[in-house]
Amino acid sequence: MYEFVVRGKQGCFILITLDDVFGFPNMTSHFGAYDVRGTAEIQSGNYYVKVT
């Protein structure tokens, strides 16, 4: 599992978690990149969203 986080002021952040990278490093998708399963979380002020 890989995580990337960008932290801002007053507890704001963007967090991207890559749980599974399909075919890495032997095979790419038909678009020429890697498909992943992961999560994105965004916290900004009173707003929060988590997408899986």
N, C-alpha and C positions, 0 to 999 in steps of 0.2 A: 504494500500500500504506500502510495506517495501522496504528500500533501504540499500544497502551495498556499501561503497565506500572505495577504497584504493588510497590514494594520494601520489604522488611521487614529485620529484623536478621539477621545471620549468613548472608547470601546467599539468604535466602528471597525469593520473588517470585511474582507472577501476571502473565503476559504474554498479551495478546490481540492477535492480528494479523488484520486484515481485508484479504484479498488481492483480493477482487472483490466489488463491491456491484452487484447486478443491477438494472438499470432506473433507477438514480439519475441525476438527480433527477426524471425525467419520469414514472415509473411505479412504483406501489407493488404489493405482493403483495395477495392477496385478504383478508389479515388487516389491511391498512392500514399496513404497515411495509415495510421493505426487506429482501430476502433477501441474505445474504452468504455468501461462501466464505472460510474463515479457519482459524486455528490458535489453540488455547489451551494454554499451558504453565503448570504449577504446580510450584514447587520449595519444599519445606518439610522442613527437617531432612534425614533420610535418604531421603525420598520424592520422586519426580519422576514427572510424567505429562505426556505431550504428545498432544493429540487434534487430529486434522485433520478 
